[in-house]
Amino acid sequence: KWYDTSLNVNSFTFKDKQYWLDKNTRIGLQHLVNCSEDKISLMLEGEVLELPVEFANNFLKQLEVYAGKCYLTTQQHLNNVNSLETVEDMVNYDYTKGYPEKITLNG
């Protein structure tokens, strides 16, 4: 498994548990938030969470910004690795550095 798709990067903490929402799910939830007036329901690992629309909207914005920063970091790593010239440099390259701090949401 690649580091950038592992829970080391692709996760957020909500109520002391780690979760991740892929891009399609985030887009679908944003549409739901835009159409809802007071609360939305979100399924996280078999648990249905009722979230106020304002909280859900802020949460999705934070998550999208985080995902975007992670994407850029991964692309920078790919560019860096492509410019390495020796096997030793590749073996010693730290592909875990530079990712943003994971987010914790309380709700």
N, C-alpha and C positions, 0 to 999 in steps of 0.2 A: 504494500500500500504506500502511496506517495505521502510525504509529510504534509503537503498543503491540503490534502483531502482527509487527513486524520483528525481525530478529536483534539490534537495538539493545536490545531488552527481552527478547524470548522466546528466550533462549539461556543455556546454561551451558557451562563449559569442563570437559572431561574429557580428560586425557592430551593437552593442548595443542590440542584441536580443539573447535569450537563445535557444540553440538547443542541440540535442543529435543524435549521429549515433550509432546504435547497431553494435555489432561485425561483423555480416555478411555484413553489409553495408560498414564498414571500410575495410574489406578484399576485397570486390568487388572494392572499390575505389582505393585501393593500386594496384590491378591488372591493373586497367584502367590507373593509373599514370605510371606504368611500361611500358605500351604499347603506351603511348602518347608522342608526341614530344614537343608540345608547350602549349596547354591548355586542361583542362578537364571541363566538365559541371557537376555540382552538384546541385541536387534538395534539397532545405531546406524549408520545410513547404510551398510548392507550388511556391517557387521562384527559378528560375534557376540562378545559379551563375557560371560564367566563371572564372576559376582560373588558373593562370600559373602553369605548372607542378611542378616547383621547390617549389613554395609556397604550393601547395597541398601536395607534398611529406613531407615537413617539418611539415605542419599542422597535417597530419596523424600520423607522428612519435610522435609528442607531445601528441596527443590524445590517442594513444596506450599506451604510458608511463603513462599518467594520469589514464587511465582505469585500467592498471595493478596495480598501487599503490592503487587505490580504492578497487580492488578485494582483495589485501592482507590485507587491513584495515578491510574489512568485515569479512574475515576469522579469523583475530585476535579477533574481537568482538565475533564471534561465539564460538571460543575456550574459551574466557573469560567467556561468559555467561554459557557455559556448566560446568564450574568449580565452579560457584556460588552455595551456599548451602541453602540460605534462600530466601523466597519470597521477603523479604524486600531488600535484596541485588539486586535481579533481578529488582525490581521496581525502585531502585535508580541508576541502571547502566546507564551510559551515552553512548549510542550507536552512538551518533553523533560526538564524539571526534576522532581526529586522521586522519580524511580524508584530503588529500592534498588540497591545494588551487586550486580552479577551474581556468581553463585557459581562457584567453581572446586572441582572434586572430584578428588581424587587416590586412585587405587586400583590 
